[in-house]
Amino acid sequence: MSLPVASDSDPYLLSIPTPDSPVVLPRWISSGNANPNGRYQEPVWPLGPLIDRPGASLIKIHWKYCPEPMTEQIKQVTWILLNGQLRPTYLQSREIRARSRGSADVMRETCYEWMRLGRWLYTAGVKNLRACTDDHWDAYVTDRFRTNPTRHHAEETLSRLTDLWAFDQLCTQPTGVTQPPWERQGVDDYLPSSTPQDTGENTTEPLDPSVVSPLLMWAIRMVDDLADDILAAWGEWRRMQQLAVTNPSSPAGLAALEECLLPRLAAGTRLPTTEWRGKTVLAATFIAATVGCSVNQVSGFRQRHQLSMLQQGPCPLTVPVTGQINGRPWREHLDFNEVTTLMRQLATAAVIVCLYLTGMRPQEVQGLRSGCCPDPEDGGRHLIRSHHYKNVTDADGQYVSAGEEREVPWAAITRSSARSESLNAWSLRANCSSVPPITTLPAAANAAAP
């Protein structure tokens, strides 16, 4: 496979990509990044090779949202966006925060803004970016800002639209995107008037103490009093999952299965069950791991005995319950079916404690590494070493997705906070790969369409 290369005479120019070109060129992929790459011709472009921040969503660009007549044109400029960089001479004329390259999130949002323009032009009867006139640019921006966005948001939108023209110039065979008129006339006439919300300050109302206090109290109690039980159950759950997958179908396994379930059937005792597609069915994984048979043998037992309608039955784990609430055990036993929910709740509690007792940004909490908060040797305060990601750039001014470690560590207010840091780093990383990840508080859902 041949890779598009920069022009010998101009290092900022990139050759036109081929159908087999990688979505992200190797020069932009860090050495430790193992996220899968894609090919130019594919309908979905993964941006994982550009994402190094732990806990970040591995976002993608979906080309089904782009109007067919303009797909190839917008794809070409988007590929240049992902793999090129704006000239320093161009950046000197921009605002102080202008960068030659943006983050994966910014690149995707920029691409989706271009798709939005493409859909608008297609509806207006324009099927080629070269045919976009000043009148089309003016009309699109007027329609785009009909919802009265803030001035800051409007500036970002105009900047992204300008990038369509700017990055098109960085290809040896540009598609011919026309220059937006505000580049010649100035942007002020295209922007809404300033409002107090345009200061960039966070205007979100803080939570009332009557809400935060019990939330934080129970988050701390869950971390301090219940975490050991939940983590033990999680370890047992993972062990049983592996057993169920690897247990072979054998006569001994079938005999053990019948010895366990047949007496309970005869006595009318409830069998271990789980919920599947709105139905109560035999808990095949739990039963297979418990008695030593295969999952297929459990399914065969269900069919032979016509166990399609069952009452809910427990799947108790053998791990001891040590946590207490008001001096009494908080559970009679931990159930196999509730372990993933408890782990998610425990991770959420750890995040709440981290956020409120340290002042970290959500991205920092998501990116905590194992060993970030070791026990102090001198009996001093627990120090938390984290990475920050906002506005982190390298020597060339390019965004660094992996962030960088803070020069001054955070000091944990309480032991609960310190423990939460370690727990959060553990639970949100590889050890918790089967549990849906925590994103932010509150969780933000990604829109399906741009």
KABELUR-V347117 format. One record per pair of residues at least 4 apart in sequence whose C-alpha atoms are under 7 Angstrom apart, sorted by the first residue. I is the first residue (numbers start at 1). J is the second residue. D is the distance in Angstrom with one decimal. If there is no record, write none. Layout:
i | j | d
I | J | D
I | J | D
//
This chain:
i | j | d
3 | 21 | 6.2
4 | 14 | 6.6
4 | 15 | 5.2
4 | 16 | 6.7
4 | 17 | 5.8
5 | 14 | 5.7
5 | 15 | 5.7
6 | 11 | 5.2
6 | 12 | 6.4
6 | 13 | 5.2
6 | 14 | 4.4
6 | 15 | 6.2
7 | 11 | 5.5
7 | 13 | 5.5
7 | 14 | 6.3
12 | 84 | 6.9
12 | 85 | 6.7
12 | 87 | 6.8
12 | 170 | 6.3
13 | 170 | 4.7
13 | 171 | 5.3
13 | 172 | 6.0
14 | 170 | 6.2
14 | 171 | 4.9
14 | 172 | 6.0
15 | 171 | 5.9
15 | 172 | 5.3
16 | 171 | 6.3
16 | 172 | 6.5
16 | 173 | 6.3
17 | 21 | 5.8
18 | 40 | 7.0
19 | 39 | 6.9
19 | 40 | 5.1
19 | 41 | 4.7
20 | 39 | 5.5
20 | 40 | 5.9
20 | 41 | 6.5
21 | 39 | 5.6
21 | 40 | 5.4
22 | 37 | 6.7
22 | 38 | 5.7
22 | 39 | 4.5
22 | 40 | 5.9
23 | 37 | 6.4
23 | 38 | 5.2
23 | 39 | 5.2
23 | 40 | 5.4
23 | 45 | 6.5
23 | 79 | 6.8
24 | 28 | 6.9
24 | 37 | 6.8
24 | 49 | 6.8
24 | 82 | 6.5
24 | 83 | 6.3
25 | 83 | 6.3
28 | 50 | 7.0
29 | 33 | 6.5
29 | 49 | 5.6
29 | 50 | 6.1
33 | 49 | 6.2
33 | 52 | 6.6
35 | 48 | 5.2
35 | 49 | 5.3
36 | 48 | 6.6
36 | 49 | 6.6
37 | 46 | 6.1
37 | 49 | 6.2
38 | 45 | 5.8
38 | 46 | 6.0
43 | 62 | 6.3
43 | 63 | 5.4
43 | 64 | 6.9
44 | 60 | 6.6
44 | 61 | 5.7
44 | 62 | 4.7
44 | 63 | 6.1
45 | 60 | 5.4
45 | 61 | 5.0
45 | 62 | 6.6
46 | 59 | 6.4
46 | 60 | 4.4
46 | 61 | 6.5
47 | 51 | 6.9
47 | 58 | 6.6
47 | 59 | 5.8
47 | 60 | 5.4
47 | 104 | 6.5
48 | 58 | 5.0
48 | 59 | 6.6
50 | 104 | 6.1
51 | 104 | 6.7
51 | 401 | 5.7
52 | 401 | 5.2
52 | 402 | 4.6
53 | 367 | 6.5
53 | 401 | 5.8
53 | 402 | 4.7
53 | 403 | 7.0
54 | 366 | 6.6
54 | 367 | 4.7
55 | 366 | 5.2
55 | 367 | 5.9
61 | 108 | 6.4
65 | 115 | 6.9
66 | 71 | 5.7
66 | 115 | 5.2
66 | 118 | 6.9
66 | 119 | 6.9
67 | 71 | 6.0
67 | 118 | 6.4
67 | 119 | 5.7
69 | 127 | 5.7
70 | 74 | 6.2
70 | 118 | 6.6
70 | 127 | 6.4
70 | 128 | 6.2
71 | 75 | 5.8
72 | 76 | 6.1
73 | 77 | 6.5
73 | 175 | 6.1
74 | 78 | 6.0
75 | 79 | 6.1
76 | 80 | 6.4
77 | 81 | 6.2
77 | 164 | 6.8
77 | 167 | 6.2
77 | 168 | 5.4
78 | 82 | 6.2
78 | 111 | 6.2
79 | 83 | 6.2
80 | 84 | 5.1
80 | 167 | 6.3
80 | 171 | 7.0
81 | 167 | 6.1
85 | 100 | 4.8
85 | 101 | 5.5
86 | 90 | 6.7
86 | 91 | 7.0
86 | 100 | 4.5
87 | 91 | 6.4
87 | 100 | 6.9
88 | 92 | 6.2
91 | 98 | 6.2
91 | 99 | 6.9
94 | 98 | 6.1
99 | 397 | 6.4
99 | 398 | 6.4
100 | 398 | 6.3
101 | 398 | 5.7
101 | 399 | 6.6
102 | 106 | 5.8
102 | 107 | 6.2
102 | 399 | 6.0
103 | 107 | 6.2
103 | 399 | 6.1
103 | 401 | 6.8
104 | 108 | 6.2
105 | 109 | 6.2
106 | 110 | 6.0
107 | 111 | 6.2
108 | 112 | 6.2
109 | 113 | 6.2
110 | 114 | 6.4
110 | 160 | 5.4
111 | 115 | 6.3
112 | 116 | 6.1
112 | 450 | 5.6
113 | 117 | 6.3
114 | 118 | 6.1
114 | 161 | 6.7
115 | 119 | 6.2
116 | 120 | 6.3
117 | 121 | 6.1
118 | 122 | 6.1
119 | 123 | 6.2
120 | 124 | 6.3
121 | 125 | 6.3
121 | 126 | 5.0
121 | 127 | 6.9
122 | 126 | 5.0
122 | 127 | 5.5
126 | 131 | 6.6
129 | 176 | 7.0
129 | 177 | 5.4
130 | 176 | 5.1
130 | 177 | 5.1
130 | 178 | 6.0
132 | 136 | 5.7
132 | 137 | 6.9
132 | 178 | 6.5
133 | 137 | 6.4
134 | 138 | 6.1
134 | 180 | 6.7
134 | 181 | 5.8
135 | 139 | 6.0
136 | 140 | 6.0
137 | 141 | 6.2
137 | 180 | 6.4
138 | 142 | 6.2
139 | 143 | 6.2
140 | 144 | 5.9
141 | 145 | 6.0
142 | 146 | 6.3
145 | 149 | 6.1
149 | 153 | 6.1
149 | 154 | 6.2
150 | 154 | 6.2
150 | 198 | 6.3
151 | 155 | 6.1
151 | 191 | 6.1
151 | 192 | 5.5
151 | 193 | 6.6
151 | 194 | 5.8
151 | 198 | 6.2
152 | 156 | 6.4
152 | 198 | 5.9
153 | 157 | 6.3
154 | 158 | 6.3
154 | 191 | 6.3
155 | 159 | 6.1
156 | 160 | 6.2
157 | 161 | 6.3
158 | 162 | 6.1
159 | 163 | 6.2
160 | 164 | 6.8
162 | 166 | 6.2
162 | 180 | 6.4
163 | 167 | 5.7
164 | 168 | 6.1
165 | 169 | 6.6
165 | 177 | 5.3
165 | 178 | 6.3
165 | 179 | 5.8
168 | 174 | 5.3
168 | 175 | 6.6
168 | 177 | 6.6
169 | 174 | 5.9
181 | 185 | 6.1
182 | 186 | 4.7
182 | 187 | 5.0
187 | 191 | 6.4
194 | 198 | 6.3
207 | 211 | 6.6
207 | 212 | 6.4
208 | 212 | 6.3
209 | 213 | 5.6
211 | 215 | 6.4
212 | 216 | 5.9
213 | 217 | 6.0
214 | 218 | 6.1
215 | 219 | 6.1
216 | 220 | 6.1
216 | 352 | 6.9
216 | 353 | 6.6
217 | 221 | 6.3
218 | 222 | 6.0
219 | 223 | 6.3
219 | 349 | 4.5
219 | 350 | 6.9
219 | 352 | 6.7
219 | 353 | 6.5
220 | 224 | 6.0
220 | 353 | 6.5
220 | 416 | 6.2
221 | 225 | 5.4
222 | 226 | 5.0
222 | 227 | 6.2
222 | 346 | 6.8
222 | 349 | 6.8
223 | 227 | 5.1
223 | 346 | 6.8
223 | 349 | 6.8
223 | 350 | 6.5
223 | 420 | 6.7
224 | 416 | 6.4
225 | 323 | 5.4
225 | 324 | 6.8
226 | 230 | 6.4
226 | 323 | 5.1
227 | 231 | 6.0
227 | 346 | 6.9
228 | 232 | 6.1
229 | 233 | 6.2
229 | 321 | 6.0
229 | 322 | 6.5
229 | 323 | 6.6
230 | 234 | 6.1
230 | 342 | 6.7
230 | 343 | 6.6
231 | 235 | 6.2
232 | 236 | 6.3
232 | 319 | 6.7
233 | 237 | 6.0
233 | 319 | 6.3
233 | 334 | 7.0
233 | 339 | 6.5
234 | 238 | 6.2
234 | 339 | 6.1
235 | 239 | 6.3
236 | 240 | 6.2
237 | 241 | 6.1
237 | 336 | 6.6
238 | 242 | 6.3
239 | 243 | 6.3
240 | 244 | 6.1
240 | 286 | 6.9
240 | 289 | 5.2
241 | 245 | 6.5
241 | 285 | 6.6
242 | 246 | 6.3
243 | 247 | 5.8
243 | 289 | 5.3
244 | 285 | 5.5
244 | 288 | 5.3
244 | 289 | 4.8
244 | 294 | 6.2
244 | 295 | 6.3
247 | 292 | 6.5
247 | 293 | 5.9
247 | 294 | 5.1
248 | 293 | 6.6
248 | 294 | 5.4
249 | 253 | 6.5
249 | 293 | 6.2
249 | 294 | 5.1
249 | 297 | 6.6
250 | 254 | 6.3
251 | 255 | 6.1
252 | 256 | 6.2
253 | 257 | 6.2
253 | 292 | 5.5
253 | 293 | 4.1
254 | 258 | 6.3
254 | 293 | 6.1
254 | 297 | 6.6
255 | 259 | 6.1
256 | 260 | 6.2
256 | 291 | 5.9
257 | 261 | 6.2
257 | 291 | 6.0
257 | 293 | 6.6
258 | 262 | 5.3
259 | 263 | 7.0
261 | 265 | 6.2
262 | 266 | 6.2
263 | 267 | 6.1
264 | 268 | 5.9
264 | 269 | 4.9
265 | 269 | 6.2
270 | 311 | 6.6
270 | 313 | 5.1
271 | 313 | 5.1
272 | 282 | 6.0
272 | 283 | 5.6
272 | 313 | 4.6
272 | 314 | 5.2
272 | 315 | 5.2
273 | 280 | 6.3
273 | 281 | 5.3
273 | 282 | 4.3
273 | 283 | 4.4
273 | 312 | 5.8
273 | 313 | 5.1
273 | 314 | 6.6
274 | 280 | 5.7
274 | 281 | 5.6
274 | 282 | 6.2
274 | 283 | 5.0
274 | 337 | 6.8
275 | 279 | 5.5
275 | 280 | 4.7
275 | 281 | 6.2
276 | 280 | 6.4
276 | 281 | 6.7
280 | 309 | 7.0
280 | 310 | 5.9
280 | 311 | 6.9
280 | 312 | 6.5
281 | 308 | 6.7
281 | 310 | 6.4
283 | 287 | 6.1
284 | 288 | 5.9
284 | 295 | 5.6
284 | 298 | 5.7
285 | 289 | 6.2
285 | 295 | 6.2
286 | 290 | 6.0
286 | 315 | 7.0
287 | 291 | 6.1
288 | 292 | 5.5
288 | 293 | 4.8
288 | 294 | 5.4
288 | 295 | 5.6
288 | 298 | 6.8
289 | 293 | 7.0
293 | 297 | 6.6
294 | 298 | 6.7
295 | 299 | 6.4
296 | 300 | 6.2
297 | 301 | 6.2
298 | 302 | 6.3
299 | 303 | 6.4
300 | 304 | 6.1
301 | 305 | 6.2
302 | 306 | 5.8
302 | 307 | 5.1
303 | 307 | 6.6
314 | 335 | 6.8
315 | 335 | 5.3
315 | 336 | 5.4
315 | 337 | 7.0
316 | 333 | 6.0
316 | 334 | 5.9
316 | 335 | 4.6
316 | 336 | 6.2
317 | 333 | 6.8
317 | 334 | 5.7
317 | 335 | 5.7
317 | 336 | 6.1
321 | 329 | 6.8
321 | 331 | 6.8
321 | 333 | 6.4
322 | 329 | 6.7
323 | 329 | 5.9
323 | 330 | 6.1
324 | 328 | 5.0
324 | 329 | 4.3
324 | 330 | 5.0
325 | 329 | 6.3
325 | 330 | 5.5
335 | 339 | 6.7
338 | 342 | 6.1
339 | 343 | 6.1
340 | 344 | 6.2
340 | 435 | 6.1
341 | 345 | 6.2
342 | 346 | 6.0
343 | 347 | 6.1
344 | 348 | 6.1
344 | 435 | 6.8
345 | 349 | 6.1
346 | 350 | 6.2
347 | 351 | 6.2
347 | 424 | 6.0
347 | 427 | 6.1
348 | 352 | 6.2
349 | 353 | 6.3
350 | 354 | 6.1
350 | 420 | 4.8
350 | 423 | 6.7
350 | 424 | 5.5
351 | 355 | 6.1
351 | 365 | 6.9
351 | 424 | 6.5
352 | 356 | 6.1
353 | 357 | 5.7
353 | 417 | 5.8
353 | 420 | 6.5
354 | 358 | 5.8
354 | 365 | 6.9
354 | 417 | 5.8
354 | 420 | 6.3
354 | 421 | 6.3
355 | 359 | 5.4
355 | 360 | 5.5
355 | 361 | 6.9
355 | 362 | 7.0
357 | 412 | 7.0
357 | 413 | 6.1
357 | 417 | 6.3
358 | 410 | 6.8
358 | 412 | 6.1
358 | 413 | 7.0
360 | 364 | 6.1
360 | 365 | 6.6
361 | 365 | 6.6
362 | 366 | 6.2
362 | 440 | 6.1
363 | 367 | 6.2
364 | 368 | 6.4
364 | 386 | 6.3
364 | 387 | 5.9
364 | 388 | 5.6
367 | 387 | 6.7
368 | 372 | 6.6
368 | 386 | 5.8
368 | 425 | 5.0
369 | 425 | 5.3
370 | 422 | 6.4
370 | 425 | 5.3
370 | 426 | 6.0
371 | 422 | 6.7
372 | 384 | 5.6
372 | 385 | 5.2
372 | 386 | 6.8
372 | 422 | 6.6
373 | 382 | 6.6
373 | 383 | 5.9
373 | 384 | 4.7
373 | 385 | 6.6
373 | 418 | 6.4
373 | 421 | 6.6
373 | 422 | 6.1
375 | 382 | 6.4
376 | 380 | 5.8
376 | 381 | 6.7
376 | 382 | 6.0
381 | 411 | 6.7
381 | 412 | 6.9
382 | 411 | 6.0
382 | 412 | 5.6
382 | 418 | 6.1
383 | 409 | 6.0
383 | 410 | 5.6
383 | 411 | 4.7
383 | 412 | 6.1
384 | 409 | 5.4
384 | 410 | 4.9
384 | 411 | 6.2
384 | 412 | 6.9
385 | 406 | 6.9
385 | 409 | 4.9
385 | 410 | 6.5
386 | 405 | 5.7
386 | 406 | 6.1
386 | 409 | 6.9
387 | 403 | 6.0
387 | 404 | 5.1
387 | 405 | 4.1
387 | 406 | 5.7
388 | 403 | 5.6
388 | 404 | 5.8
388 | 405 | 6.3
388 | 406 | 6.4
389 | 403 | 4.4
389 | 404 | 6.7
392 | 399 | 5.9
392 | 400 | 5.7
392 | 403 | 5.8
393 | 397 | 5.1
393 | 398 | 5.0
393 | 399 | 4.4
393 | 400 | 5.2
394 | 398 | 5.5
394 | 399 | 6.6
394 | 400 | 6.4
412 | 417 | 5.7
412 | 418 | 5.5
413 | 417 | 6.5
414 | 418 | 6.6
415 | 419 | 6.1
416 | 420 | 6.0
417 | 421 | 6.3
418 | 422 | 6.7
419 | 423 | 6.1
420 | 424 | 5.7
421 | 425 | 6.1
422 | 426 | 6.2
423 | 427 | 5.9
424 | 428 | 5.9
425 | 429 | 6.3
426 | 431 | 6.5
427 | 431 | 6.1
427 | 432 | 5.2
428 | 432 | 5.9
428 | 437 | 6.5
429 | 433 | 6.8
439 | 443 | 5.6
440 | 444 | 6.6
//
